[in-house]
Amino acid sequence: MKKSYNIEVDCAACANKMEAAACKTEGVKACTVNFMMQKMIVEFEDGADRDSVMKNVRSNCRKVERDAEVFI
Amino acid sequence: MNRKQRIMLIRIVLSALLMIILNFIPAEGALRFILYLIPYLIVGYDILLKAARGIINGQVFDECFLMATATVGAIALAIYEKSGDYTEAIAVMLFYQIGEFFQSYAVGKSRRNITQLMDIRPDYANVEKDGKLVKTDPDDVETGSIIIVQPGEKVPIDGIVAEGESSLNTSALTGESLPREVRSGDEIISGSINMTGVLKVRTTKEFGESTVSKIIDLVENASSRKSKSEDFISKFARIYTPAVCLGALALALLPPVVRIIIGMAPAWESWIYRALTFLVISCPCALVISIPLSFFAGIGGASNQGVLVKGSNYLETLSKTKIVVFDKTGTLTQGVFEVDAIHHSTMENEKLIEYAALAESASSHPISKSLQKAYGKEIDRTRVSEIEEISGNGVKATVDGHLVACGNEKLMASLGVKAIPCHSAGTIIHVAIDGEYRGHIVISDIIKPHAAEAIKELRKSGINKTIMLTGDREKAAAKVAQTLKVDDYYAELLPSDKVDKVEELLRKKSEKEKLAFVGDGINDAPVLSRADIGIAMGAMGSDAAIEAADVVLMDDDPLKIAKAIKISRKCLKIVYENIIFAIGIKAICLLLGALGIASMWLAIFADVGVMIIAVLNAIRALFVKKL
């Protein structure tokens, strides 16, 4: 199950960090952050609850980049 | 400019003004320090906060931390040395913020420009309700509804023209500037712009399934498939920053210690200063931003030309293409058969065609269609009776009371008619009327107008080898190959043979040379996915092609293949330029900084300057029209 979310992030290096942080979140199988389109494409593990996983993704992203925003 | 950017700009200007004013105020000691702290905090408070948070969250090597350390270190040094020279530290912070500001502004602006370029998204669909036009969200229009497209509007959903005549501008989809004429009964594709007349369109798809949605989706997601260069840069950035920081630490500690050991004065200040200079250069931003931006611009520019590249990685592979393999039909030739010549006819040519067209009138085979087209008049079915199709050989029928037989030599032989063999390439239709040989018609697939030029362009753009594959007869293939001057051809291949052939070619070539396969996407999906890079052409409205290929050419002009390769080469050249330029300048600055030649001023100028130049260079990838 793949889903694309809009994000807001200022710098490309931060986007890379967000990508790494999101990938490490439990329930996320794979993740790419597209800095230019300001999008995050998340592939979820089977049976993962998308909303709660995304909340964790957002908080993990904020840990590496305080200004980051993920629109769930 | 958004709110965030405006606030940043105000902070930058305010702090710069304060700096100038402070220059004329002869404050000393603690007062001087406090006064100078004001502009420093105005411009850099968020960096300091972020740095503190980074440390709490264990993100030590982020750029905020580096800038904070460098500037706080420089201020501390100024206090320790009692020089009162705080300007340098504040300037570093100021320029760093100017760089960030520029980056965010430029990237935002180019993002908007590029997405505008690709903006084919229709905002609404006109649906007629009680005699009035209602603007509806295209998502809400059901399949089979009638929508109205007025002149100047975009066709929102794929459909068939139910009423009206107009010309459509498809340039946003195909890059082709010639308008396309449509009338009632024609299929039209969403994303094209209605130019002259009002069209009533019966939709055949939902909005989400329409061509325009598919294309938007594809282009928007294209830059999510990252290229090797991007991966390299993210990995490099991950190592670069910690490495430079460790370098800075070593520079601050080792030389003074060594100097103490060999009995010299340690000169701590000088070495710490050099170490702080290191930290200023340690930010990898120029690199990290310019590479995805280049790819994004390249993909955007290409899509504006009717070349859809499905990912940065494919753009990269495309640029390394050295061998191009073509499927003949539909790629180099139009896949439409046409009457080429009539030989040995014992009656008027038109008459012969007329008989053949009438006899074949019941068949839907492309060959019979080409005969009907050559005949050019309405077929009067009442003149034809007793049609008998002999599969694989031809047709027998009674036309105007005459027994007409059209087909190959085998059919003629079965009727006891002696056919005159033909030396031309193409499909030969022998015609016998009432058991008497009347001549033969040569039908061949016509070569696309730009095919020969396209092969020439490919060779000019550095393709080593062009190969043509076809299921056609050897003779027909040889003729096309010769006319187009392709290097090599393989004829009489079944679809599965094509896969084998491409695999054989893949085995033979070296790893560095990439092989591209160009097909029309209709029945060559396995080959498209097997090749290093699959290019489907003439893909307007063909879902299968969009699905299977890595690069999709929206119209069927073979010249676009060379264009796509040129676009990719330009983009990758810019990517490499940026990588070498940014890493090179940083390496030089690090060296000069270590030797004590480069001051912090030079370091921050180099850092911000490199970033600005790299971003501007990246945007060049967008301009591909004249390639």
Interface residues (C-beta under 8 A of the other chain):
Chain A: S4 D10 C11 A12 A13 N16 K17 T32 N34 F35 M36 M37 Q38 K39 I41 K63 V64 R66
Chain B: K4 K50 R53 N57 Q59 D62 E63 E100 Q103 S104 V107 R111 I114 T115 E220 N221 S223 S224 R225 K226 S234 A237 C283 P284 C285 V288 I289 P292 L293 F296
